[in-house]
Amino acid sequence: MPFRSWRRRFRRCASCCRNRSAWGALSAGGATFARFAYSAPLARALGLGYLAWQGQALAPFTVRFWAFALTGGLAQILATWCVVLLFARRNFAVGITFKKTEVIQTALVGFLVLGDRISLPALAAILLGLWGVLVLSDTPGLSGGRLRRLWNRAAGLGLASGALFAVSAVAYRGATLEVASEDAFLRAVVSVSAVTLVQTLGLGLWLMRTEPGQLARVWLARGRAVWMGVASLGGSIGWFTAFTLENAAYVFAVGQIEVIFSLVVSVLVFHERTSARELTGIALLTASILGLVLLG
């Protein structure tokens, strides 16, 4: 379809949606696209600014870089889509439990693709962290040491999202290692810039063909979505810098500290009480992270 036709359809949809809650009308694809679309220009500006400040020029990207970047970008889109779909499932908690296997899956994918190895003490620390996260989640599907309602769509979405996030993490580590620079931050910001640009273009074209109205809704939601883009960029830069420096499985495992941060915010900001179960989970997770830092 010609560009003018797409533009007319976009304007008609924008006109119809202007008086509605656009943010709430986003589909799984639209919500996923919003995250990348509002991160991409910020990442590019940050990358160009950092290069200018450092007075550096980049060497041409290798074929391996684009292979890793494209694989990671696609895997992250599909993984995010799975998580968004999980929010609408009644078995959400069970699905999220399966998603938490992403650390173990990342270790396996990292070994198969990049040859990254994990020591036995580090593996024990990762399993301890997984136990801590499961305790914190208080998943109702866990009973008697096994999962109830194991075979359902939520469980499948959770397992798929974990596997896809594992593939994306390993691919992103591979991409950052292909950037010709010793500067870990530069490797990260360049990789993020390339990945988010590809994700925005690819998913945008897909939505134009399958859900053209979503692009208008993403634009109407810009007042909120732009902040999601800023937060997403900050998180991505942190993740990619860590992937440059260390095994992706270790990075994911230590990254589970976000669960502790969330509980701290809930206590300090929302004045919620911490239960004995949550304290146990925090202790297990803290021991896991310390073990990885000291033994990994």
Secondary structure, DSSP 8 states (H G I E B T S, - for coil): --HHHHHHHHHHHHHHHTTS-TGGG--HHHHHHHHHHTTHHHHHHHHHHHHHHHT-------HHHHHHHHHHHHHHHHHHHHHHHHTT-TTHHHHHHHHTTHHHHHHHHHHHHH-----HHHHHHHHHHHHHHHHHHT-TTEETTEESS-SSHHHHHHHHHHHHHHHHHHHHHHHHHHSS-S-HHHHHHHHHHHHHHHHHHHHHHHHHHH-HHHHHHHHHTHHHHHHHHHHHHHHHHHHHHHHHHS-HHHHHHHHTHHHHHHHHHHHHTT-----HHHHHHHHHHHHHHHHHHHH-
